[in-house]
Amino acid sequence: MLTKQVQLKVLIFGLFLISLGLTIKPISSWAGDDSISSAFEKDDARARELFISIIPVLKHPRCLNCHATGDYPRQGDDSHIHTQNVKRGVAGRGKYSQKCSACHQEQNITGLNTPPGAPGWHLPPSSMPMIWEGKTPGEICRQIKDPKQNNGKTVAQIVEHVIVDKVVLGGWNPGEGRTLPPMAHDEFASRFQEWARYGAACPQ
């Protein structure tokens, strides 16, 4: 169920598109819809441009710390190896007694540089770690779209994921002492939606 805040974001974006003479389907109808681009005229050049424009967010520590090389998360704006030596684990929720949920609660802990929180805090699982570090925009894009690497998601479901997933949203509410991504979440989500609506083409 979408929150009222997310529904409002979608409504505002929809009104914006209507003002341009375009149409948009509600997010609730996207899941499993492989024809997400049908609402727009396909425009590969525009889609590639939009995806490149969100790379600074994907490469920012708030995202990259969970999508970096290695079998462990990173910490801080310098993306150093997790101090507590936490490992990914099969499900991406930690290994042995060092579970992500031991420190990362359902909300941020008050205080400077204390563990940020969100329901279900985790890394991508070991079977599809979604590593973006050191990859080109095109490689990241193709990885995100590949059902074998994105847990079987369609493009529509990927868009919904970046709009409503609370761990993703946590990147814009990381707690005291951490920088924010270089683009507001509303703008990031809008560009991600446009990328999909224009055909979800990937840069070279």
Helices and strands as residue ranges (DSSP letters): H 4-19, G 27-29, G 36-39, H 44-58, H 61-64, E 74-75, E 80-81, E 94-95, E 98-99, G 100-102, H 137-145, H 155-164, H 166-169, G 170-172, H 185-197
